[in-house]
Amino acid sequence: MAAGDLAGGGVSEPVSVRARFERFPATVKGAFIIRGEDPNPHQVVFREARVVAIGGAQAHPIAMTAATLDVAPRRDVFVPFEMAVTDMDPGWYELECELDVDGRPWTFPGGRRFSVAWPRATLRRGQVQVGRAIDLPGGATVKVEQIDCGGDSIKVHVLVTPPEPVTVRLSADGGRLPVLESDFDATSGRGKVVAYPLLRAHSSLRIEVKGPSRAGQGTLDIRLP
C-alpha cells in the first residue's frame, strides 16, 4: 500500500488542502485535510471532489456529501473519502476538490498521484540503450542515453550540452505518452523524463525536444526492439 499527499495551496491562500490516502487493490481511501493558513477563521463549503486522469479527459466523481465546515486558524479539518478504482482505465490519476471559502469558489488541484495498473503482459520492461543525439538549432545537443521501461512508467535519460532548459514530448506509434515529471540539472545538463509506460505492442518511440527559442526544436525516432 502506498500513501500520497496532495498539495492544494500555499500560504497566500486562506486555507490549504492536502489529501492523505492509501491505495488498496480495489479502492483509494483517505481524507482531504483542510487547514486554516492565516489568523482568521473561515467557513468552508466542501462542494465536490473528483479523480482526474493525467494527460486524458477522464474525470471520475468521488461520492461525497456536501458539507459546511468551520476551519479555525492553524487547525486541521478532516473530510474522509473512499472510491472504487476497479472500473477505471489504466493510467495515472490525481485528486481535485471544489470548495467555497467564505463564499468564494476555489479549485484545489492534484499533487501526488496514484496509478491504475496496466495488465502485466501488455507492458514493455527492461532497458533500451539509445546513445543517439538530437541537434537543436542554435548549437545545443540533446543526447538520449537510455530508456528504462517499468511497470507503470518509463524514464528517458538525456544529457543536454551545453546545459539549457528543454521541453520534451513523447509519443509511441503516433499516440501521445503523457509526461508525468521532468527533472533537469542546470549545472550538469543531465535530465530524466518520466512518462506513461511503453507497451509491448508499441514499435517506435518519438522524442520531440524544444529548446528555449521557438526555432530550437528537434526530433528523434527510436525503433523499439
N, C-alpha and C positions, 0 to 999 in steps of 0.2 A: 504494500500500500504506500502511496506517495501523498505527501501533504503539499498544499500550494498556498501562496499568498497572492492577493490581488490588490495592487496599489491603486486607489481610486482618486487621490487628490493630494495636493500639497498644502503647506501651512497658509497659503494665500486664500484658501477656501474656508468657509465657516466650519465645515465638517470634512472628515476624510472617511473613506470606506476601504476596507480590505476584507477579503474572504479567505477563511481558512477552511480547507476541505480535505477529505480523504477520498482517494479513488479506489473503489471496490470493483470487482469484476462486472457487476451489472448496474452499479449506481455511483453517483458522486454525492457525498453527504458532508455537510458542514454548516457554516453560518457566515452571513455578512456581518461585519463588525463596524459599527458607525461610531466615530469618536468626535467629540467637540474639539476644535482646533484653535478657538480663540476664547477670550474671557467671558463670552456671553452664552447664556442658554439658548437653545434653538428647538423649534418644533419641526419635526421631520415627518413627512408622509412617505412611507415606503410604498411606491405605486406598483412596480413590477420588476421582474428580473428575467434574464434570458441567457442562453448559451449561444455564442456566435462562432461560426466556422471561420478560421483564419484562411484568407485567400479565397473564400467562397461566399455564396449568397445565402447559405442556410442559417436560420435562426430558430432556436427551439425555446419556447417559453418555459419558464420554471413555474410550476403551480404553487403560487403563494398568495395568501390573503393580504390585501392592502391593510396597512397598519399606521396609526398615528403615534409617534414616539416623542418623548421629551428627552433631549440629549443635553446633559449637563457639561459644563466646561471640563475638559481633560478626563472625561469618563467615557467608558465603552458601553454601547448597547448592542446586544446580540440578536440577530434575526435568523433563525435556523432555516435551512432548506435541505431538500433531498430530491434528486431527479434520476430517472432511469436513463441509461445510455445504450441499452440493447438495440433500440430502433434507430440509432444514429449511424450515419455513414462513416467509414474510416476517415480519419483526419485529425487535425489539431483544432482545439476549441479554447475559447476564453469566455469569461463571465462579464456581464454588464448588468447594471441596475439603474432604475429611474427613480429619483427622489424629488420631492418638493421640500426645499429648505426655507422655512419662514415664508412660504408661498411662492418661492422662485424655483422653477424646474432646473434640475441638474441631471446630467448623464455621467455616470462613473464607469469608464471603460475598463477592459480587462488588463490584467498584468501577467502573472504567470499562467501557464496553460496546462491542459491535460490532453491526452490523445486517446482516440478510439482506435484500437489496433486493426491493422490490415491482416488478412489471412497470411499466415507464415509462408505458405507455399507460393504466394504470389510475389514475394519480396526478393530483391537482389541484395546479396550480402557480400562482405569482403571488401578488399581494396582494389581500386582501378588506378594503376600508375599512368600518369599522363605525361608530365615533363615537356609540355609544349607552351609556347608563349603567344600572347596577343600584343601586337604593336599598336599603340594608340597614337593618333595624330598629335604632334607636339613633343614626341620623344619618349614618353613613358612606355614601359613594357610590363605586362602582367603575365607572369609565368604561373600556369596551373600545374601544381606539383602532383597532387593525387586526390582521389575521391574516396572517402570512407563511407561504405554503404551499411547502414544498420537497420534495425527492425522498425524504427519509427521516424528515421530521418537520414539524410546524407550530410556529410561535411566536406566541403570543397576547400582545399588548402591552396592559397595563392601567395605569390611574392610580387609586390609592386616595386619597380625600380625606375626612377628614384621614388621614394615614398611619397604618395599623394592620395587623397581620398578618392575612392572609386565606388560606383554603384553597380551591383551585379544582379542580373536577371537570368533565370534558368527556365529551360523548357525541355521536355522529353517527348520525342516523336511529335513535335508541334504543339503539345499541350503544356501550359504553364505549370511549373513547380513552385508553389508559394514559398518565399523565403521567410524563415522563422527568426533568424538572427544573423547579424553581420558584425564581425569584430576585427578591427584593423589596428595594428600598432604603427603609430605615426613615425616612430624612430626607425624601426627595422623594415617596415613595409610588408611584414608578414600579416596575412589575414586568414580568416576562416568564415565561410558562409554556410549556415545550417538551413536546410530546406526539407520539404516533403521527400519521402523516400522514393528511390527508383524501383520500378517493378521488373520482374523477370521478362515481361512482355516488351519492355522498352528496348529499342535497338540503338538509339542515339540520344545524346545529351547536347544541347546547345547552351553555351555560356556567352552572354552578352555583357560587355563591360562598358561603362560610361565614365569618362574622366570628368574633371572639374569644368571643362569647357564643353559647349554643345557639340563641337566638332570632334571631341575626343572620344570616339566610340570604336569598338571592335568586337568581333565575334569569333568564337572557336566552336567547331562542331567535332564531337568526340563519338567515334563508333564504339559502342559498348560490346565487350566480349561475351 
